[in-house]
Amino acid sequence: MATCRSTWRSAWGTNIKTLRRSCIVKPFRSCTIQLMSDNAKSAVTRATEERLNEELLDQLSLYGRRARGAVEKVAPELSFAEYSLLGHVHATDGARAQELARVFGLDKSTVSRQLAGLMRRGLVERDKGRRVRVTSAGERLLRATRAALLDLLGDRVADWTLEERRTFADLMRRYNAAEPEPGAEAADRPA
């Protein structure tokens, strides 16, 4: 209290009675009001964050449905999962089913079923090392599908500026980079 009195006295030159009221009552009230104000701001911020996260989730879900629908529209012979597997196998120049299961966060049996369908149609094949590789027929289908998807995307963002497209791509890259690789958590846990 003495420090408070001397600080107040030197700052405003007021008497002790006024100082006691100022030091004890007014700062306490202003601190309480400030804390309540910070709590209220925090609640508003949390509510705003929740609403924005819900909007993001809705938009990402819609994007996922549209992406699946677009693949099935331009390449009815491929499911979205098959297109994704085919694209990854092509981009990595071959992969084992277990690697694909880890990358896509799927069970190995699920990936094996998808690969079996692609093999029956001659789109992928296994090499001697049991790695799955895209065949020339698979490459042609992948190239045609990707070109058609790029056309659809180009139509969708035709009225966007290059800067808007760059910003969207940067934000998507940032979002995807923040996501741990599917299956990474399971691989890090002891058996």
N, C-alpha and C positions, 0 to 999 in steps of 0.2 A: 504494500500500500504506500510506503514511503517513496518508493521509486515512482510509483504512479503519480503521487502528489507533486513531487518535484518536476516530473516531466510535464504535467499539466500546468503547474505554476509557471514554469519557464516558457511554455508555449503560449499560454493565454494570460498569465498574470492574474488569475482569479483567486478568491479566498478559499480557505480550507473547506468550509461548508459546501460550497459549490463543487469543489473538487471531489468530495466524497460522493455526492450525487452523480457527478459525471463519470467518475471512475467505476463506481459499483453498478449503478442502475443503467445508465445510458449505453455503455459499451456492451453490457450483458444483453440488453434488448436488441441492439444492432447486430450482435453476434447471432442471437437466436433468429432474428429475422433473416439474416444472411444465410444461415444454415437451412432454414425452411425454404428459402428461395433457391438455394443450390439443390435441395432434395426435390423440389418441384421441377426444376430444370432437368434434373436427372430422370425423373419419371416421364417427362415429356420426351426427352431424348430416347429413352428406352422404348416408349410407345411408337415413336417415329421410326426407330430402327426396326422394330417388329413389323410395322406396316410395310416398310421398304423391303425387308427380307421376304415377306409374304409375296409382294409384287414380283421380286426377282425370281422366287420359286415358281410362281405362276408363269412368268415369261419363259423361264428355262424349260418348264414342262411343255409349254406350247411349242417352243423351238424343237424339243425332242420329238414330239408328235409330227411336226412338219417335216423334220429331217427324215424320219422313217417313211412318211408318206411320199416324200419326194423321191427317195430311192426306189420305192415300190412302183411309183408312177413311171419313172424313166427306164427302169429295168425290172419288169414284173417277175422275171425269173430269179431275182435275188431278193432275199430278205435284207433288212437293214443290218442284222447281225452278220450275215454272209458277206455283205459288201464291206463291212468293217474288218472282218477277218481277212478277206481277200486283199484289201488295201494294206493292212499291216504286214501280212506275209510278203507282199510285193515290195513295200518300203524297206523291209529289213532283209530282203533277199533270202527269205526262208526262215522258218521257226519250227520249234517242236511244240506239240500240243500243250505240254506242261507250261512252256513259256507263254503261250497265247492265253492260257487259263489265268496265269498270274497277271498279265498285262490288262486283260479285260475284266478281272475280278470275278471270273466264272469258275464253276467246277470243271475239272478236266474231262469228265464224261460228257458234259454239255458241249464243250469245244470239239471233242472227238466226234460227236454226232453231226455237228455242223460241218466239220471237215469231211466226214464220210459222204455227205450230200454233195459237197463241192467236188470231191474225187469222182463220184459216180457220173457227174456231168462233165468231167474232163477239165475242170477249171484249176485244180491243183493236183499235185502228185508228190509222193514221198521219194526222197533220194536215198542212197545207200546208208547214210547216217541218220535216217528216220526224220530228217527235217522235211517240212512241207514247203514246197515251192510252187509258185504260180506257173501254169502252163501258158503257151502262146495264146490259146483260146481264152484263158482267164485274163491274160493281159489285154487282149482286144476288148473283152467285155468290161473290164475295169476302166480302160481308157474311154470307151464310149459312154459309160455311166458317169464318169467324172466330168466329161465334157458337157453332158446334158445337165448335170447338177450345177456346173459353173454357169451355164446359160440361165437356169432358173434363178440362181443367186444374183446374177447380173441384172435380170429383170426386176428382182425384188429391191435392189439397192440403186437402181438406175438414177433416181432423183437425189441420191446422197452425194455430197461432195467427196473428193478424194480424202480430205482431212477427216470427215465423219467416218468414212470406211476405215481409215488408218486408226482412228481412236477406238472404234468398235473392235477391230482386230487386236489392238493392244490390250484392251480391257478383257477380251476373251482369253488371250494368251495369259494374262495375269491371273485370271480366274482359274484357268486350267493348271497353271503352274503351282497354285496354292493347294491344289488337291493332291493328297498323297497318291502314289501309284497304287491302283487297286491290288489288293492282296499283300501289300507291303507290310501292313500291321501284322497279319498272320505269319508272314515270313520272319518277322523280328521277334515273335514270341517263342519261348522255348517249347519244345515238343512235350 
